[in-house]
């Protein structure tokens, strides 16, 4: 199974100069917990999650007018639409992230894969096992070991 087979297509994106309020409204309206941040060409330059809005925004006293550039995780670990689902799962587990943008060769956002997408895939594709899903969820949810902080929701790389 390939990333393209299970990704949520054409996710709503924001630009770095938009605000926390803009991203929160997208999350509300699209019923999602993450918004890819793209430049004018549509290339992914970051990602902002509901947790980012809460921890980097509200908890530090920032207003809903704060620019996403100040709240997002810059750049994002991305995968390509032809990547094997097992490779996507492994990357999510390694980086302890719950979502990965899917981009084309020029970095434009085509979709996003979440833990929920992987779980839904198991219902329609027998090659994705419940054990596999449980392992991914366990690794992603692993608390950081002492002396090591949790990886940001995404980090700077683009591989596909």
C-alpha positions in Angstrom: 0.0 0.0 0.0 1.3 3.5 -0.9 0.9 6.8 0.9 -1.4 8.1 -1.8 -3.8 5.2 -1.0 -4.7 6.4 2.5 -3.7 10.1 2.7 -6.2 12.8 3.4 -6.1 14.6 0.1 -5.7 18.4 -0.3 -5.6 19.4 3.4 -6.4 23.0 4.2 -3.1 24.8 4.5 -2.1 28.2 6.0 0.8 30.6 5.3 3.4 31.7 7.9 1.9 35.2 8.0 -1.5 34.0 9.0 -2.5 33.9 12.6 -3.1 31.3 15.3 -6.8 32.2 15.1 -6.8 31.4 11.4 -5.2 28.0 12.0 -7.6 27.3 14.9 -10.6 28.0 12.6 -9.2 25.7 10.0 -8.8 23.0 12.6 -12.4 23.5 13.8 -13.9 23.7 10.3 -12.0 20.8 8.9 -12.1 18.7 12.1 -8.3 18.2 12.2 -5.5 18.7 14.7 -2.8 19.9 12.3 -2.3 22.4 9.5 0.6 22.3 7.1 2.2 25.7 6.6 3.1 26.5 3.0 4.9 29.3 1.1 3.4 31.2 -1.8 4.3 28.3 -4.2 2.4 25.8 -2.0 5.6 24.1 -0.6 5.5 22.9 2.9 7.7 25.2 5.1 6.3 24.1 8.5 3.4 22.6 10.4 1.3 23.7 13.3 -0.7 21.4 15.6 -3.4 22.0 18.1 -0.8 21.3 20.7 1.5 24.0 19.3 -1.4 26.5 19.6 -2.0 25.5 23.2 1.6 25.1 24.4 3.6 27.6 22.3 0.6 30.0 22.1 -1.9 30.2 24.8 0.3 28.8 27.6 2.9 31.4 27.0 0.4 34.3 26.9 0.3 34.8 23.1 -2.8 36.2 21.4 -4.9 34.6 18.6 -3.3 37.3 16.4 0.2 35.7 16.8 1.6 34.8 13.4 2.0 31.1 12.7 5.6 31.7 11.9 6.1 32.2 15.6 4.2 29.0 16.6 4.9 26.5 13.9 7.6 23.8 13.7 9.6 25.1 10.9 9.9 22.8 7.9 8.5 19.4 8.2 9.4 15.7 7.7 7.5 14.8 4.6 6.9 11.7 2.6 6.0 11.3 -1.1 2.8 9.8 -2.5 4.6 6.7 -3.8 6.2 5.9 -0.4 5.3 2.5 1.0 3.0 2.8 4.0 5.4 0.8 6.1 8.1 3.4 5.5 5.6 6.2 6.5 4.7 4.3 9.6 8.4 3.8 10.5 9.2 7.5 10.0 6.2 8.4 12.2 7.4 6.0 14.9 11.1 7.1 14.7 10.2 10.8 15.0 7.3 10.3 17.4 4.9 12.3 15.2 1.2 11.7 14.7 1.0 13.2 11.2 3.2 13.5 8.1 2.5 15.7 5.1 2.6 14.1 1.7 4.3 16.3 -0.9 5.2 16.1 -4.6 8.8 16.4 -5.9 8.7 20.2 -5.6 7.5 20.1 -2.0 3.9 21.1 -2.7 1.4 19.6 -0.2 -0.7 16.9 -1.7 -2.1 15.4 1.5 -1.4 14.3 5.0 -1.3 10.9 6.8 -2.4 10.6 10.4 -2.5 7.8 12.9 -6.3 7.6 12.2 -5.7 7.2 8.5 -3.4 4.2 9.2 -6.1 2.7 11.5 -8.8 3.1 8.8 -6.5 1.5 6.3 -6.4 -1.7 8.4 -10.2 -2.0 8.0 -9.9 -2.1 4.2 -6.5 -3.6 3.5 -5.4 -6.9 5.1 -1.7 -6.0 4.6 -2.0 -3.4 7.5 -2.4 -5.5 10.6 -3.8 -4.5 14.0 -0.5 -5.4 15.5 1.3 -3.0 13.2 -1.1 -0.2 14.1 -0.6 -0.9 17.8 3.2 -0.8 17.4 3.1 2.5 15.6 0.8 4.0 18.2 3.0 2.7 21.0 6.3 4.1 19.5 4.7 7.5 18.7 3.3 7.8 22.2 6.4 6.7 24.0 7.3 9.4 26.6 10.8 10.9 26.1 13.5 9.3 28.3 15.0 11.3 31.1 17.4 14.0 29.9 15.9 13.9 26.4 13.2 16.1 25.2 10.4 14.9 23.0 11.0 15.5 19.3 9.0 18.4 17.8 5.9 17.4 15.9 8.1 17.4 12.8 11.6 18.2 12.0 13.5 19.5 9.0 13.8 16.9 6.3 12.1 16.0 3.2 12.4 12.4 2.0 10.6 10.6 -0.7 
